């Protein structure tokens, strides 16, 4: 029970519903953080003792274990001062910049995956010219396996693996270079798409 202030008649403390809403808000924040790359996380005001918990959560792939670890991360975050969580939210909500950049990055990865599957060798050659550090053999194998999966109506295992490989590759571009290089890559890619349309 929260109790009632005898002088004012107002409730003391938060209601159970308010606490639950607050806990769910923190859980949503955790999900956003776990979905971000290491580079994006490094730009946020995350306390040092929280980073290992976020990284552990990102590593766990089993659905149930991941959900449990996410709940643990949320519990750790609820122990932080409100101002620390508010600073994190402000950094993420700054005109939705972090979310916009993440969405743009995922969109680029998706475009490259579709191009590799549709154009195969031409797209792979272009990708390798932009990212010479890419593993040609691995990408070629993943494209071949994905096309085979589609043909046989198998679960999209290689399809997802190709996405992860491309995401890591394109993230290395933003890790190594500046944002303007990333933007130039988007413009170059968009121009190529317009030529094809």
N, C-alpha and C positions, 0 to 999 in steps of 0.2 A: 504494500500500500504506500502511496506517495504521501499521504497525510495532507491536512489542510491547515493553512496558517490561521490561528484563532483570531488574529486581529483583522486581517483583510478578507478572509474567507477564500483566498486563492489557493490553488493546488501547489504543493511543494514538489519540485523536481519534474522530470519528464514523465509523460504517460508511457505505458508499455508500447503503444502504437508508434509514438514518436521515436522511442529507442529502436524499435524494429526498422522504421524508415531510415533512420540514421545508419544502422548497421548495413542495410541493403545498399545505401549510397556508398558506403566505404567498400563494400564488396564489388560494386560496379567500377569504382575507381581502381581497385586491385586488378580487375579483368583488363582494363585499359592498359595499365602498367605492364602486365604480363605479356600483352600482345605487341609491345613495343620492342624495337631493336636495342641493342646495347648502346649504340650511338645516341639514339633518342633519349634513353634513360639517363645517360651521362649529362644531358643538358638540363635535367630537372633537379630541383632541390630535394633529392631523396636522402634521408639520413643514412650514414655509412652502414649502420648495423642492420638496415632493412634490405640493402642490395643483395646480400647472399640469399635471403629468403625469396626475393623476386627471381633470382637466377635459378634457384632450386625448383621453383614453381614452373618456370619456363622449360626446364629439362624434363620434367615428368610428363610422359605421354599417355599413360594409362588413365582412362576417363575418371574412374572413381578416385584413384590416388591423386590425380590433378585437382579434382574438386575438393578433396580433403586438404591438400596443401594450400589451395586458394583460400579456404576458410581459415587456415592457420595464419596466412599472410594478412587477411582482413582483421583477425584478432590482434595481431602485432600492430597493425596500423591504428586500430581503435585505442591503443594504449598511448599513441602519440598525442602531443598537445594539439588542440584545435587549430592553432595558428599554423602549425607545420602542414596539416592536411589542407588548410585553406591556401597556403602558398603553392602546394602541389596542384590543387585545382586551378588556381589562377594561372600557373605556368601552362597547364594543359588547355585552358579556355581562352588564352590570349588570342582573341579573334578566331579561335578554333585552329590556330596555326599548326599545332602538333598533329591534330586529327586530320587536317587538310593534307599535310605532308605525308602522313601515313597512308591515307587513301590514294593519293597520287602515286606513291611508291608501289602499292599493291596493284593499282591499275596498270602501271608500266610492266610489272611482272606478268600480269595476266595477258597483256597485249603481246609480250615477247613469247609467252608459252603458246598462244594461239598462232602466231606467225611461224614459230618453229614447227608446229604440227601441220600447218597448211602449206608453207613454202619450203619446208625442210632444209635443203642444202643452201639455198640462197640466203635464207634468214640466219642460218647457222654461221655462214661466212661473214655476214654483216655483224652479227653479235660478237664473233671472235675478233673482228677488226676493232670494235669498240672496247672489248674486254679481253685483251690478249692473255690475261692470267687464267681465263676460263679453261676448264678441262674438256677439250673437244670430244674425247672418246666417251666420257661419262655422259655428256649432253646428248651425243648421237645415240648412245644406248638407251637413254631415258626416252628420247623421242620415238625410237623404234618400238620400245616396250609399250609406250602409251598408245601408239597406233594399233599395236597388236591387241591390247586390252579392249580398245573400242570395237575392233573387228569381232572379237569373241564375246563381247558383252560381259567382260570380267569386272570386278571391283576396281575402282580407279587408283590403284596403288602407285603405279609409275607416274600417273598424271599428277598426283599430289607430290611425289618425290621430285618431279621436274619443277614444280612450282617452288618447292623449298630450295632447290639448287639455284634457280634463277633469282630468288629473293636474296639469298646469301651473296650471289655474284653482284647484283645491282646495289646491295647495301654496301659492298666493299667500295663501290664507286663513290658513295656519299661519305664513307668513312675516310677515304684517301683524299678526296677532292673537296672543293668548296661547293656551296649550294648553287652557285652560278653555273658550274660545270654540269650539275644535275639538271638544271633548267634547260641548258643548251641541248642536252641529250633528249629531253622531252620534245623540244622544238624540232630537232632533227627527226625524231621518230614520228611526230605528228605530220611533218612535211612528207615523209615517206608514205604514210597512210593516205594523205590527200592525193598523192600521185597515183596510188593504186585505185582510188575510188572513182 
